[in-house]
Amino acid sequence: MDTTRWNVAVSAETDQSVRLFLATQGKSKKGSLSHFIEESVRAHILELTTAQSKAALAALNTAEVDDLIDDALSWAREH
């Protein structure tokens, strides 16, 4: 897997909290912080995307949502 380096700045409190958390989980080896950050970013993107999807679907009734799901499943099965 290709990687890209990020230079990020966080508060000293956040740095300490994350490193303490990783240490208590037995994940204090090299690469643990990068893995934790990548996992956290992916989870946050999923959370935001889910919230946006729920907001977009809020105006639809159940039958309309079911039709959208059926269409998506049919498309996925074909491809």
N, C-alpha and C positions, 0 to 999 in steps of 0.2 A: 504494500500500500504506500503510495506517495504521501509525503507529509509536507506541511508548510509551517514554517516557524512564525509564531506570533510573539510580539513584545507587548505585554499588557501590564497595566499598573493597577494594583488593588491596595486597599488600605492595609496597614499593618495588622489590624484586628482580623480582617478577613483572611489574610495570609496565615496568621497564627491558628485561627479556627480550622481552616482547611487542613493544614499540616497536622494539627492535633487529631482531627477526625481520622485522617488517613493512618496515622500512627496507631490509633486505638483499633483500627480495622485490620492491622497487620499489613498495611500497604505502604510501607515507608521506603520501598526500593526505588531505584531509578526508573523513571517513566510513569510512576503512580500518579503524580500531579497532572501530567499531560493527559493520561487516561481519564482521570476524574473530571478534568475540564471538558474534554471532548464529550464524555458521557452526559455531563450536566448541560452542555449547550444543546446536544441532540434532544434531551428530555424537555428542555425549555421550548425549543422550536416546536416539538410535538404538542406541548401544552398550548402554545399560542395558536397553532394551526387548528387544533381541536376547538378552542374557544371561538375562533373566527368561523369555523364551519357550523358550529351550533348556532351562532348568531345569524348566519345566512339562512339556516334552515328553520329558524324560529317562526317565520311568517307562513311556512307551508303546513298543510294538514298532513296527517299520517299517510293517507293514500298517495299524496304527491311525493312524500319522502320515500315510501316503498317503491314507487315507480322509478325514482332516481337510482335507488339501490339496485333494482332489477336491471336497469339499463347499464349501470356500471359493471355489474357482475357478468352480464352478457358480453359486454365489450372485452372484459378481462379474459373470459373463456375463449373468445375468438382470437385473441392475440397472445 
